[in-house]
Amino acid sequence: MASVPENIRRVEATDVSDLAEAMAELGVTVAGISGLPANRLIAAAVVSRPEVNGLVCECRGEIAGFLVCISNWKQFWLKFLARHPVFLFKVVANRLFKANLKRRSPAPSTEGASQDGGNKIYWEDSSLAISKTLYVGVRETYRGLGLGKLLYQRMFEELHKQGISRLDARIAGDNEGSQKLHASVGFKVVKRGRDAIFLSRSIED
Ligand SMILES: CC(C)(COP(=O)(O)OP(=O)(O)OC[C@H]1O[C@@H](n2cnc3c(N)ncnc32)[C@H](O)[C@@H]1OP(=O)(O)O)[C@@H](O)C(=O)NCCC(=O)NCCS
């Protein structure tokens, strides 16, 4: 489907800075924090941490899209936050600020939300055999060419080789493009939360 020459490959050390810029451009948040410094930290983790799988799709010499998945999710974040205390401070401050805002604003409608109040039971599953999509993104110029799909297809192969049996994804409820992409590569909706949709795909088939 892609009509531009594309090369899908694992993220290399020389990609860190370009990947961070592409992530920041697409508004990737890292533990709720946006911006280039946060994205630099996660881009560096892609090449240094074995539990992080990162793929880039290169077109015309630039990163056209990327896909980052994290296995053993809880352990990863614990180690990541312990390694970056300044970032941890920002995450805590951000969460306190948001909790404060929530207390001040009226309670949102729970209509349509799942019974477990936010899918915690499913989303919190974490092990070496379970990976979670941190983000899939394709730069605007390259959207609709099948690159998101190609990135996922290659990621399934990578995860399969590593013995990972399941890939989970969490998508904003109003992100129609992302919902279509995930459905087109075989993700099934597991639960619908207040603002997010939780999906999962077996890597074994
Ligand atoms: C979501 C995103 C990654 C899709 O990437 P993409 O390369 O354009 O997707 P593809 O071209 O591979 O499309 C895959 C399928 O999804 C459909 N699709 C993709 N974007 C769509 C959109 N905006 N509206 C409707 N369908 C869409 C395609 O038609 C295709 O369906 P098909 O298999 O039936 O032909 C891209 O739009 C993006 O980066 N968006 C902004 C960042 C974002 O929201 N990321 C997801 C965070 S969870």
The ligand as an ORCA input file, in Angstrom:
! r2SCAN-3c Opt
* xyz 0 1
  C      -2.968      6.395     14.017
  C      -1.826      6.444     13.016
  C      -0.552      5.889     13.675
  C      -2.184      5.591     11.789
  O      -1.048      5.472     10.959
  P      -1.178      5.313      9.377
  O       0.155      4.936      8.841
  O      -1.808      6.507      8.795
  O      -2.203      4.064      9.279
  P      -2.306      3.068      8.064
  O      -2.165      3.829      6.788
  O      -1.379      1.918      8.278
  O      -3.823      2.579      8.177
  C      -4.195      1.347      8.771
  C      -5.699      1.210      8.693
  O      -6.324      2.197      9.517
  C      -7.170      3.051      8.733
  N      -6.956      4.444      9.198
  C      -5.789      5.016      9.555
  N      -5.995      6.307      9.909
  C      -7.314      6.519      9.763
  C      -8.146      7.664      9.990
  N      -7.642      8.830     10.442
  N      -9.487      7.531      9.766
  C     -10.011      6.355      9.344
  N      -9.257      5.232      9.097
  C      -7.946      5.326      9.313
  C      -6.697      2.879      7.290
  O      -7.717      3.147      6.383
  C      -6.275      1.428      7.288
  O      -7.432      0.617      7.184
  P      -7.464     -0.689      6.219
  O      -6.492     -1.668      6.774
  O      -8.870     -1.143      6.335
  O      -7.076     -0.201      4.877
  C      -1.560      7.911     12.508
  O      -2.779      8.433     12.057
  C      -1.017      8.820     13.587
  O       0.197      8.887     13.797
  N      -1.893      9.570     14.286
  C      -1.472     10.514     15.312
  C      -0.826      9.820     16.485
  C      -1.767      8.838     17.140
  O      -2.941      9.113     17.330
  N      -1.189      7.697     17.521
  C      -1.902      6.637     18.196
  C      -1.749      6.805     19.649
  S      -2.421      5.370     20.455
*
